[in-house]
């Protein structure tokens, strides 16, 4: 089944009479998608991203999602950013067309595709001008559900995953803590067994979309460090109901630089009660489960960064062609043209690394190999996006500093993939130690 037909089938399952009458037209359109392989062209009307290395399924994802995102122009995202309003309309459209479940099992209502296609999904959302804010409105529901689908019981998956796919449930991801940061093994939030429940106590920080979430995938300590046989033991993963009550579960929104449409939060637990069957997989084995999701997240975030970079570069090249100073377009000057060309090459190199990492993930290659590829992709894509976004602002000059041309918003957002979910410096530490065999440097 083509991804376009799969996305459209979401309407049919919900009994949409309007779509039923348009199935023939949709089928004709799907046939066209198979025959159109849109590769790189110097034509300004085409995407700057070379698509010659993608599969037909990835291209179908890109085509269908591009059409959906065209309903949400730059002005929509500028307003959401300015007012710090969540993009509920985009999320609803993604649910309606079935995209939330792109990488979840078909038997549970998902698309049954891989992280390669999910990366293309988020890449395309970001590149449409939605940027990191648009991508992050569905980000956690794509990657954080991977450990659930892989390590949850059949009953848990039947109970939980269809609701996520259909938008009845929305999840956030609770790992980071203020006092442990990137040292995940040092987190102190606890889950203590009490009869048929667990009592959650502790604090999480930088939890995106918690204001709109109904559930959280939570990593918490279930066995004290002193009683654990090894450092990676003693952490467990849960899928918990998320119902702030200002007593046992409290949220505090964090004001921030970019992607302001998406809330980021501190979360405080004080003996918050969750059912014992919220536990995913085996007790005390949660750290390895989280790593499975984190490799997927790095691929997805790299795709989002790429989309942002290409969006910025498109704005910059258009301006450089049209803006004329001293009798010629500014893009005819090497001082403008060469940095833009360099930014494009950086994005293209990072793109190859990103989709290579996603392919390894989907093929089930050894986790250490995938980890190296995913970290490398995330690093390269974040750096390439930053270069493209910075260069876009500088190309537009004073107009790049105004909201009107949107590149200032892209620049503010491009710091996200440089910082999260792991810093550039920690990735270089990882490569230095794990790949080059150098002594630990931190």
Secondary structure, 3 states (H helix, E strand, C coil): CCHHHHHHHHHHHCCCHHHHCCHHHHHHHHHHHHHCCCCCCCCCCCCCCCCCCCCHHHHHHHHHHHHHHCCCCHHHHHHHHHHCCCCHHHHHHHHHCCHHHCCCCHHHCCCCCCHHHHHHHHHHHHHHHHHHHHHHCCHHHHHCHHHHHHHCCHHHHHHHHHHHHCCCCCEEEECCCCCCCCCHHHCCCEEEEECCEEEEEEEEEEEECCCCCCEEEEEEECCCHHHCCCCCCCEEEEEEECCCCCCCEEEEECCCCCCCCCCEEEEEEEEEEEEHHHEECCCCEHHHHHHHHHHHHHHHHHHHHHHHHHHHHHHHHHHHHHCEECCEEHHHCHHHHHHHHHHHHHHHHHHHHHHHHHHHHHCCCCHHHHHHHHHHHHHHHHHHHHHHHHHHHHHHHHHHHCHHHCHHHHHHHCHHHHHCCCCHHHHHHHHHHHHCCCCCCC
